[in-house]
Amino acid sequence: MTFTTTYAAQEPARTDVDALPGVTLLEFGAPWCGHCRAAQPLLATALAEHPTVRHLKIEDGSGRRLGRSFRVKLWPTLIVFKDGQELARVVRPTRAAELSEALALAD
């Protein structure tokens, strides 16, 4: 799997996310968000170290149910799952190491 560059405008159902096999990094944010844009190089670096991780980039905002179901309040919020179970959460990362450490929990 690779680093995803575009936010998905259509969010998946929570049940679909919970049923994903393997390791998934779920990213909530918006394309116009400065914090989200600043985190993109960090994400690319961390995901390059974990090439088998599925990266889902979900556009969040008012009225978006998936983000609310995960209690997302700040962007970007990155959640690491393994077989549907949340292992780690990183909010507004400032270092690639924060993401790498979170992804390493799924190894």
VMD Tcl script that draws the C-alpha trace (Angstrom):
set ca {
  {0.00 0.00 0.00}
  {1.16 3.55 -0.46}
  {0.77 7.03 0.91}
  {-2.56 8.47 -0.23}
  {-2.44 12.07 -1.42}
  {-6.13 12.86 -1.87}
  {-8.84 13.05 0.77}
  {-11.83 10.84 0.07}
  {-14.94 13.02 -0.07}
  {-17.17 9.97 0.49}
  {-16.49 8.44 3.88}
  {-16.78 4.68 4.43}
  {-19.26 3.31 6.95}
  {-17.94 2.75 10.47}
  {-18.78 -0.96 10.19}
  {-16.61 -1.18 7.06}
  {-13.68 0.47 8.84}
  {-14.09 -1.81 11.87}
  {-14.03 -4.86 9.55}
  {-10.79 -3.98 7.72}
  {-8.19 -6.75 8.01}
  {-4.55 -6.00 8.74}
  {-3.06 -2.64 9.63}
  {-4.81 0.58 8.63}
  {-3.89 4.21 9.21}
  {-7.06 6.29 9.16}
  {-6.36 9.99 8.62}
  {-9.04 12.61 9.28}
  {-8.51 16.14 7.96}
  {-9.30 18.57 5.16}
  {-7.34 19.63 2.07}
  {-7.43 23.32 3.10}
  {-6.24 22.69 6.70}
  {-2.75 24.09 7.35}
  {-2.00 21.51 10.06}
  {-3.04 18.73 7.68}
  {-0.83 20.05 4.88}
  {2.13 20.39 7.27}
  {1.72 16.75 8.35}
  {1.86 15.30 4.82}
  {5.67 14.99 4.57}
  {5.70 13.37 8.02}
  {3.07 10.87 6.91}
  {4.93 10.09 3.70}
  {8.12 9.41 5.67}
  {6.43 7.21 8.27}
  {4.43 5.23 5.71}
  {7.56 4.64 3.61}
  {8.91 2.69 6.60}
  {5.69 0.62 6.78}
  {4.79 -0.18 3.15}
  {2.12 -2.78 4.00}
  {-0.05 -0.32 5.96}
  {-3.35 0.66 4.34}
  {-3.74 4.48 4.39}
  {-7.27 5.88 4.30}
  {-7.43 9.65 4.04}
  {-10.92 10.88 4.95}
  {-12.15 14.45 4.50}
  {-13.77 15.42 7.79}
  {-16.07 18.28 8.69}
  {-19.45 19.30 10.00}
  {-22.05 16.58 9.60}
  {-19.50 13.84 8.88}
  {-20.51 10.82 10.92}
  {-17.31 8.77 10.71}
  {-15.15 11.45 12.33}
  {-17.74 11.97 15.07}
  {-17.88 8.23 15.75}
  {-14.14 8.38 16.52}
  {-14.48 11.60 18.58}
  {-12.26 13.56 16.18}
  {-11.96 17.18 17.29}
  {-8.67 18.40 15.77}
  {-7.09 17.82 12.38}
  {-5.24 15.90 11.40}
  {-6.19 13.02 13.64}
  {-4.47 9.76 12.69}
  {-5.68 6.46 14.09}
  {-3.78 3.17 13.73}
  {-5.91 0.00 13.60}
  {-5.06 -3.64 13.41}
  {-7.88 -5.96 12.42}
  {-10.44 -3.33 13.41}
  {-8.98 -2.56 16.86}
  {-7.59 0.89 17.61}
  {-3.96 0.65 18.71}
  {-2.80 4.27 18.67}
  {-3.91 7.81 17.95}
  {-1.78 10.81 16.98}
  {-3.25 14.30 16.79}
  {-1.44 17.08 14.92}
  {1.93 15.32 14.63}
  {5.06 17.45 14.47}
  {7.61 14.65 13.93}
  {7.61 11.59 11.66}
  {8.84 9.58 14.65}
  {5.46 10.07 16.37}
  {3.76 8.32 13.48}
  {6.45 5.65 13.11}
  {6.12 4.78 16.81}
  {2.34 4.51 16.49}
  {2.65 2.30 13.38}
  {5.27 0.12 15.08}
  {2.65 -0.90 17.66}
  {0.92 -2.85 14.89}
  {4.05 -4.87 13.97}
}
mol new
graphics top color blue
foreach p $ca { graphics top sphere $p radius 0.5 }
foreach p [lrange $ca 0 end-1] q [lrange $ca 1 end] { graphics top cylinder $p $q radius 0.2 }
display resetview
